[in-house]
Amino acid sequence: MQPHGKLPEPLCGKIFSVRTGRHHGLSDSRTRSKDLVVPFRGVRAHGMPKSLLERGRSLLAVMEPHQVFSHETAAELWGMPLPKAGEVMHVMAIGVRGRMRRPGVKGWERARTETSSSGACATCLS
């Protein structure tokens, strides 16, 4: 078996999207090589993320600017105590149509957000 080529410097030890890998010259076969894992479709990493924070960082590689973590995932990332850690990542698309559809992700859509007097951004439930 032929050894895998070294990753370009900007990708070494990083979580990256397949799109970013291609931008740095990786072939399709290199993005599918066994030294990389697939935490989410379109994402490559050097090891499977274990914590919620690591899983969130890996999903960020393919999230669009209008998508945010929501529901139980957002609560966990903010450190709120929950009865059980979620296996599914919740991601909400705000202001545009097009919820995220991937294995391990529950996509949501909201029309807009509200900003509180403190400047904190929250989804509007109405």
GUZAPA-426829 format. One record per atom (N, C-alpha, C): atom name; residue number from 1; x, y, z. Coordinates in steps of 0.1 Angstrom, whole numbers, plus 5000, padded with zeros to 4 digits. Atoms other than C-alpha are relative to their C-alpha. Layout:
GUZAPA-426829
> atom|n|c1|c2|c3
> CA|NUM|X|Y|Z
...
END
This chain:
GUZAPA-426829
> atom|n|c1|c2|c3
> N|1|5008|4988|5000
> CA|1|5000|5000|5000
> C|1|5009|5012|5000
> N|2|4992|4988|5002
> CA|2|5014|5034|4990
> C|2|4996|5010|5012
> N|3|5003|4991|4989
> CA|3|5017|5059|5019
> C|3|4993|5013|4994
> N|4|5007|4988|5004
> CA|4|4995|5090|5018
> C|4|5009|5012|5000
> N|5|4992|4988|5001
> CA|5|5010|5123|5007
> C|5|4997|5009|5012
> N|6|5001|4991|4989
> CA|6|5016|5149|5034
> C|6|4989|5011|4996
> N|7|5010|4990|5002
> CA|7|4988|5174|5038
> C|7|5007|5014|4998
> N|8|4994|4986|5001
> CA|8|4995|5211|5028
> C|8|5000|5006|5014
> N|9|4998|4994|4986
> CA|9|5007|5231|5058
> C|9|4987|5006|5006
> N|10|5012|4994|4993
> CA|10|4974|5251|5063
> C|10|4990|4990|5005
> N|11|5010|5010|4995
> CA|11|4955|5218|5068
> C|11|5006|4990|5010
> N|12|4994|5010|4991
> CA|12|4980|5199|5090
> C|12|4994|5002|5014
> N|13|5005|4999|4987
> CA|13|4964|5191|5123
> C|13|4987|5008|5001
> N|14|5012|4992|4999
> CA|14|4932|5210|5114
> C|14|4988|4992|4995
> N|15|5013|5004|5006
> CA|15|4896|5203|5107
> C|15|4997|5008|4988
> N|16|5002|4992|5012
> CA|16|4887|5213|5072
> C|16|4989|4993|4991
> N|17|5010|5005|5009
> CA|17|4860|5210|5046
> C|17|5006|4994|4987
> N|18|4994|5006|5013
> CA|18|4865|5189|5014
> C|18|5002|5011|4990
> N|19|4998|4988|5009
> CA|19|4860|5222|4995
> C|19|5013|5007|5003
> N|20|4987|4994|4997
> CA|20|4889|5237|5014
> C|20|5012|4992|4996
> N|21|4989|5010|5004
> CA|21|4910|5206|5008
> C|21|5003|5001|4986
> N|22|4998|4999|5015
> CA|22|4904|5209|4971
> C|22|5007|5013|4996
> N|23|4994|4987|5003
> CA|23|4913|5246|4972
> C|23|5015|4999|5003
> N|24|4985|5002|4997
> CA|24|4947|5235|4987
> C|24|5006|4989|4992
> N|25|4994|5010|5009
> CA|25|4952|5209|4960
> C|25|4998|4986|5003
> N|26|5002|5014|4997
> CA|26|4940|5177|4976
> C|26|4991|4994|4989
> N|27|5008|5007|5010
> CA|27|4926|5151|4952
> C|27|4988|4994|5008
> N|28|5011|5007|4993
> CA|28|4893|5133|4959
> C|28|5005|4988|5007
> N|29|4995|5012|4993
> CA|29|4912|5101|4967
> C|29|5007|5004|5013
> N|30|4992|4996|4987
> CA|30|4934|5120|4993
> C|30|4990|5004|5011
> N|31|5010|4997|4990
> CA|31|4903|5134|5010
> C|31|4992|4988|5006
> N|32|5006|5012|4995
> CA|32|4890|5099|5013
> C|32|5010|4990|5006
> N|33|4990|5009|4995
> CA|33|4922|5084|5026
> C|33|4998|4996|5015
> N|34|5003|5006|4987
> CA|34|4922|5063|5058
> C|34|5006|5008|5012
> N|35|4995|4992|4989
> CA|35|4943|5088|5078
> C|35|4992|5012|5004
> N|36|5010|4990|4996
> CA|36|4914|5112|5078
> C|36|4987|4994|5003
> N|37|5013|5005|4996
> CA|37|4881|5107|5095
> C|37|4989|5010|4995
> N|38|5012|4993|5006
> CA|38|4846|5120|5084
> C|38|4990|5003|5012
> N|39|5009|4998|4990
> CA|39|4829|5136|5114
> C|39|4986|5004|4995
> N|40|5012|4997|5007
> CA|40|4802|5150|5091
> C|40|5003|5000|4985
> N|41|4998|5000|5014
> CA|41|4796|5148|5054
> C|41|5007|5013|4996
> N|42|4993|4988|5005
> CA|42|4820|5172|5037
> C|42|5011|5005|5009
> N|43|4990|4995|4990
> CA|43|4843|5175|5067
> C|43|5010|4989|5002
> N|44|4989|5009|4997
> CA|44|4877|5159|5073
> C|44|5008|5004|5012
> N|45|4992|4997|4988
> CA|45|4897|5157|5105
> C|45|5010|4989|5002
> N|46|4990|5010|4998
> CA|46|4927|5138|5118
> C|46|4996|4990|5011
> N|47|5006|5009|4989
> CA|47|4907|5122|5147
> C|47|4986|5003|5002
> N|48|5015|4998|4998
> CA|48|4870|5117|5155
> C|48|4998|5009|5012
> N|49|5003|4991|4988
> CA|49|4858|5146|5177
> C|49|4992|4993|5010
> N|50|5007|5007|4990
> CA|50|4846|5134|5210
> C|50|4991|5009|5008
> N|51|5009|4991|4992
> CA|51|4832|5164|5229
> C|51|4991|5007|4991
> N|52|5010|4992|5007
> CA|52|4803|5185|5219
> C|52|5008|5012|4993
> N|53|4992|4989|5006
> CA|53|4828|5214|5214
> C|53|5008|4996|4988
> N|54|4992|5005|5012
> CA|54|4850|5194|5191
> C|54|4991|4997|4989
> N|55|5010|5003|5011
> CA|55|4819|5182|5171
> C|55|4995|5013|4994
> N|56|5004|4987|5005
> CA|56|4808|5218|5169
> C|56|5010|5007|4991
> N|57|4990|4994|5008
> CA|57|4841|5230|5156
> C|57|5001|4993|4987
> N|58|4999|5007|5012
> CA|58|4841|5202|5130
> C|58|4988|5004|4991
> N|59|5012|4996|5008
> CA|59|4806|5212|5118
> C|59|5001|5014|4995
> N|60|4998|4987|5005
> CA|60|4816|5248|5115
> C|60|5007|5001|4987
> N|61|4993|5001|5013
> CA|61|4838|5238|5086
> C|61|4990|5001|4988
> N|62|5010|5000|5012
> CA|62|4806|5234|5064
> C|62|4988|5008|5003
> N|63|5011|4991|4997
> CA|63|4782|5258|5081
> C|63|5001|5013|4992
> N|64|5000|4988|5007
> CA|64|4771|5288|5061
> C|64|4999|5012|5010
> N|65|5001|4988|4991
> CA|65|4772|5324|5076
> C|65|4987|5002|5007
> N|66|5013|4998|4994
> CA|66|4735|5324|5082
> C|66|4995|4988|5009
> N|67|5004|5012|4992
> CA|67|4735|5291|5101
> C|67|5007|5002|5014
> N|68|4995|4999|4986
> CA|68|4739|5290|5139
> C|68|4996|4987|5008
> N|69|5004|5011|4991
> CA|69|4738|5263|5166
> C|69|4988|5004|5007
> N|70|5013|4997|4994
> CA|70|4704|5261|5182
> C|70|4996|4989|5009
> N|71|5006|5009|4992
> CA|71|4682|5243|5206
> C|71|5009|4994|5011
> N|72|4992|5007|4990
> CA|72|4699|5217|5229
> C|72|5015|5002|4997
> N|73|4986|4999|5004
> CA|73|4732|5221|5210
> C|73|5005|5014|5005
> N|74|4996|4987|4995
> CA|74|4733|5259|5218
> C|74|5001|5000|5015
> N|75|5001|5000|4985
> CA|75|4723|5253|5254
> C|75|5013|4993|5005
> N|76|4988|5007|4996
> CA|76|4751|5228|5258
> C|76|5013|5008|4998
> N|77|4988|4992|5003
> CA|77|4777|5250|5241
> C|77|5001|5012|5010
> N|78|5000|4989|4991
> CA|78|4767|5278|5265
> C|78|5002|4995|5015
> N|79|4997|5006|4987
> CA|79|4773|5254|5294
> C|79|4988|4998|5009
> N|80|5012|5002|4992
> CA|80|4737|5250|5305
> C|80|4999|4985|5004
> N|81|5002|5014|4996
> CA|81|4731|5218|5325
> C|81|4988|4994|4993
> N|82|5011|5007|5006
> CA|82|4709|5194|5306
> C|82|5000|4985|5005
> N|83|5001|5013|4995
> CA|83|4697|5160|5316
> C|83|5009|4990|4993
> N|84|4992|5009|5008
> CA|84|4715|5142|5288
> C|84|5006|5007|4988
> N|85|4994|4994|5011
> CA|85|4740|5153|5262
> C|85|4994|4995|4987
> N|86|5006|5004|5013
> CA|86|4726|5153|5227
> C|86|5010|4994|4990
> N|87|4992|5006|5010
> CA|87|4740|5131|5200
> C|87|4999|5007|4987
> N|88|5003|4993|5013
> CA|88|4724|5152|5172
> C|88|5004|5015|5002
> N|89|4996|4986|5000
> CA|89|4738|5187|5164
> C|89|4988|5008|4994
> N|90|5011|4992|5005
> CA|90|4710|5213|5160
> C|90|5006|5013|4994
> N|91|4995|4989|5007
> CA|91|4717|5240|5134
> C|91|4988|5007|4994
> N|92|5011|4992|5005
> CA|92|4693|5268|5125
> C|92|5005|5010|4989
> N|93|4998|4990|5011
> CA|93|4693|5288|5092
> C|93|4991|5012|5003
> N|94|5007|4988|4996
> CA|94|4683|5324|5100
> C|94|4999|5009|4988
> N|95|5002|4990|5010
> CA|95|4667|5347|5075
> C|95|5000|4995|4986
> N|96|5000|5005|5013
> CA|96|4670|5325|5045
> C|96|4995|4985|5000
> N|97|5004|5014|5000
> CA|97|4656|5292|5034
> C|97|5012|4991|4997
> N|98|4989|5009|5003
> CA|98|4678|5262|5033
> C|98|5006|4994|5013
> N|99|4995|5006|4988
> CA|99|4681|5242|5065
> C|99|5011|4990|4997
> N|100|4989|5010|5002
> CA|100|4712|5220|5069
> C|100|4995|4986|5000
> N|101|5005|5014|5000
> CA|101|4706|5184|5059
> C|101|5013|4992|4999
> N|102|4988|5009|5000
> CA|102|4734|5160|5069
> C|102|4997|4990|5011
> N|103|5001|5010|4990
> CA|103|4735|5128|5089
> C|103|5006|5006|5013
> N|104|4995|4995|4987
> CA|104|4739|5137|5126
> C|104|4997|5014|5003
> N|105|5004|4986|4998
> CA|105|4724|5172|5122
> C|105|4985|5001|4998
> N|106|5015|4997|5001
> CA|106|4688|5184|5128
> C|106|5000|5015|4996
> N|107|5001|4987|5005
> CA|107|4682|5214|5106
> C|107|4987|5007|5003
> N|108|5012|4991|4997
> CA|108|4658|5243|5115
> C|108|5001|5012|4991
> N|109|5001|4987|5007
> CA|109|4647|5275|5098
> C|109|4993|5010|5009
> N|110|5007|4989|4994
> CA|110|4637|5309|5113
> C|110|5001|5012|4991
> N|111|5001|4989|5009
> CA|111|4627|5340|5096
> C|111|5010|5012|5004
> N|112|4992|4989|4996
> CA|112|4647|5365|5117
> C|112|5005|4998|5014
> N|113|4996|5000|4987
> CA|113|4665|5372|5149
> C|113|4997|5013|5007
> N|114|5002|4988|4992
> CA|114|4661|5397|5177
> C|114|5013|5002|5008
> N|115|4988|4997|4992
> CA|115|4689|5415|5195
> C|115|4995|5007|5013
> N|116|5004|4995|4987
> CA|116|4684|5422|5232
> C|116|5008|5013|5002
> N|117|4993|4988|4997
> CA|117|4695|5455|5248
> C|117|5014|4998|5004
> N|118|4986|5004|4997
> CA|118|4727|5437|5259
> C|118|5008|4997|4988
> N|119|4993|5003|5012
> CA|119|4735|5430|5223
> C|119|5000|4985|4997
> N|120|5001|5015|5002
> CA|120|4729|5392|5226
> C|120|4990|4997|4989
> N|121|5008|5004|5011
> CA|121|4715|5376|5195
> C|121|4992|4987|5004
> N|122|5008|5011|4997
> CA|122|4686|5352|5200
> C|122|4990|4998|4989
> N|123|5011|5002|5010
> CA|123|4660|5336|5177
> C|123|4987|5005|5005
> N|124|5013|4996|4996
> CA|124|4626|5350|5177
> C|124|4990|4989|4997
> N|125|5009|5012|5002
> CA|125|4600|5323|5183
> C|125|4987|5003|4995
> N|126|5013|4997|5006
> CA|126|4570|5342|5169
> C|126|5000|4999|4985
END
